[in-house]
Amino acid sequence: MVHTEVGGAALNHYETNRENWYTLGASEVIGALKSDSSSGLPAAEAARRLARHGENRLTEAKKKSPLRLLLQQFENTMVLVLLGATAISFFLGHVVDALAIVAIIILNGLLGFVQEYRAEKSLDALKRLSAPTSRVIRDGEPRTIPARELVPGDLLLLESGDRVPADGRLIEASGLEAEESALTGESLPVRKSPEVLSGEHLPTGDRRNLIFAGTTVTRGRGTAVVTATGMGTEMGRIAGLIEEAEEGETPLQKRLDHLGRWIVVVCLAVCGVVVGLGIMRDELILDMFLAGVSLAVAAIPEGLAAVVTVALALGVQRMARGRAIIRRLPAVETLGCATVICSDKTGTLTKNEMTVRQVYLGGRLLNVSGEGYRPFGSFTTAVPAAAGGREITPASDPDLTRLLSAAVLSSNARLVRGKRGDWEISGDPSEGALVVAAQKGGFTPQGLDREYRRVGELPFESERLRMTVIYRRAGADQLGSASGQEWTAFSKGAPDVILGLCASEWREGKLRPLTEERRHEILEKNQEMAGRALRVLAVAFRHLPTFSHQDGPDKVETELTFCGLMGMIDPPRPEAIRAIEKCKQAGLMTVMITGDHLATARAIARELGLLPEGSRSLTGADLERLTDDELREIAPNVTVYARVSPEHKLRIVRALKRNGHVAAMTGDGVNDAPALKEADIGVAMGKTGTDVTKEASSMILADDNFATIVRAVEEGRGIYDNIRKFIRFLLSCNIGEVLTMLLASLAGLPLPLLPIQILWVNLATDSLPAMALGIDPPDPDVMRRPPRAPNESVFSRGLGLRIAYVGTVIGLVTVAVFAYELLLGSGLERARTLAFAALVICQLVHAFDCRSERRMILETNLFGNLYLVAAVAVSTIMLLAVLYVPGLQVVFRTVSMTAADWLVVGAGVGAGGLLVTVPRMIRRPS
Ligand code: ATP
């Protein structure tokens, strides 16, 4: 078949022929898809295909429209009852009242809508932030693009831990395995390789040269050409329309819902009493009914859940700006009560900028000079010049030549020039360090490539602690292999592991048997280098008489020849040291978990301040010996775990949780996913993490930095504090309003507030400050107190009592001002006006008091939250307008307050202030 049109009809033909892909050779498929096996698609062509085929995603369920969201605000039973009552009062001639009430209800609804709409938008924005990406080759360059921009014909790079983003045909694979249970039901990983298959209608699970969207790469690496995207994939065909899982409510939201129901019952009962007493006093039934329903609407905090969502969502946005991306909302709450952070070392606590500092070979220890990834430096013997220390020329030193070239050949990383001309590593930083060191000695991957052709790889996995690359020699071997031995395997990895696989040593240009004594010496040197905080890798090689792609580690990685050790530093991140200190003050334990050697781990831990008196360190081998119960017993004292594998992480999390800890755990590799799921807060690495860990996590660190986790904990605590602040404010205000009406009714007084006044207080005085409290900056002492208990009630630590007390004081002050005016003989309208003003001012002052649970109102910085200052200013201006603007006076039945009136209100509010402050001053610990 001849294809002339790029991305045109030919492509569509093959798309419909998708059954065939596995029967075609890789190059045929690439040809059919008009792609290129080395340079991939040109960016412009990819853009054309994207326009033609659409985005690579499954059709999502429809979202709630903004109109629906708006209407939902008015679906509340009490609001509907109020509207009904208002309609009746309208027809009975109370036109102004009725219209004003409707206006307030509409404004209230709009406010609720704005809050919820904002919450939803910010959650959407977060979803976009954590959207998956894919590595492709376009225009001959490897690129990371959003997975939804993949198109048929793209060359897709896959490695272990990737979620396969589209269907594709493999072009090359090394040790590639995929878990396809989502598609085939088979939970064991399937081996994948690019060889052509034959047979009609092979079941999906048997199409070993294809990869499928929605499955996961569990092992190895590979390259595939994308054959179908989005709804055209196998997954798309099965799924049809995927309904997005509904985001559940957070535990706190659930608890508040429950609380809300109680409040409704209590409010309705009180309103019933107020209405009943009014009717007994011969008030008009409709007036009383309207007053009762208005009180219920004002007092029932239906906005509580929405304000919580907004507080959470805005906090989450702030966290995202701080580089912590929250994937599940409940994590914000859990972060606030975290008691332990278990963190990977490399890249999270350390910079992951490795530089080889020392090498050990043939019995000699050499120092390597130079900084960072700049490939300039020299090798000198690690003894002072006076004692014979001298510079070595690597090319004329057969042992160093072998060590450095083997180090490069066993690595995948490359040294590249960045945009600004600086030296950068493409690939794994540890390998990068080896490549840089080798280049200092004059050995480059490009130079060695001329001699060696890569034929296979046994990839690095953290369980194996090693990797091997197999080459076929292109010409004569300057490294001196015997003739007839065409293949050479180059291995590197943890010294204890590599040494265990070695039978000989390369020393003074010759193969020598590896005696027990030498093994012992090498391991001692390893220990010594690790004790200097160096991460040490051993390098070895082996000539292979034969090689086939089926050959596994047992065949290749055995009888190796040891070349030497290379020790690299990976300095701690200075901000991690500060963050660990902060954790200590905040009662948070920090635990370092690493695949590195115990001595390296301890040396770094000491620099980080992670080995306090009485703390312990354990290795993976120790963990193997301990039972779960024994581990549970000692886990609270262990701050360093070394040489651990991902399964150990799971045991560590469990042991900590069984001690009552709330644990955050970081992870990056595919096998870390179970531990991340088990942890209370699974934290995935944004840069180095795999898709699988990201999916299992509740938070992603955009910068892989430990300090970011600690900042997120701080935010989590701050957000929870803010939720307590506005709950405190809203509930005490509502109690104040309800008690005002109840106390007056019980005392046989007329109602102190008219329905329109109550509704106004609810709209203008309660909502704005509550929203502002929801975004209060964190208290300076949030990280100087211990974590809260995860199951503590929102009213714990005396908050419930304080809410009830302040609410009562507000109610008492309002009724007192009202009763005093009536006693003085002022008219009912004036008494109501003063009561109304007293209530509003008490609430606005109280808003400032809610900012801190520990400090008195005047001890806080009153301008610390400018939103609150603005909210209170707006509410005050609105109050003055209602009191003094003639038109509004008619609507709200108010009279202009005189200076003497203000004195009465001031005295009432002042007395209330004393009633609230004095007991606190008396009870306050000195
Ligand atoms: P973390 O601290 O983030 O858990 P780590 O870097 O300490 O990660 P691994 O990456 O699993 O842990 O590395 C564990 C050990 O495996 C290292 O100490 C090193 O000996 C060896 N190793 C690491 N990277 C490679 C590699 N690319 N090739 C061969 N061996 C490696």
Residues whose N, C-alpha, C, O or C-beta is under 5 A from the ligand:
A	BS01	ATP	D344 K345 T346 D428 S430 E431 F460 S462 L465 R466 M467 K492 G493 A494 V536 I593 T594 G595 D596 H597
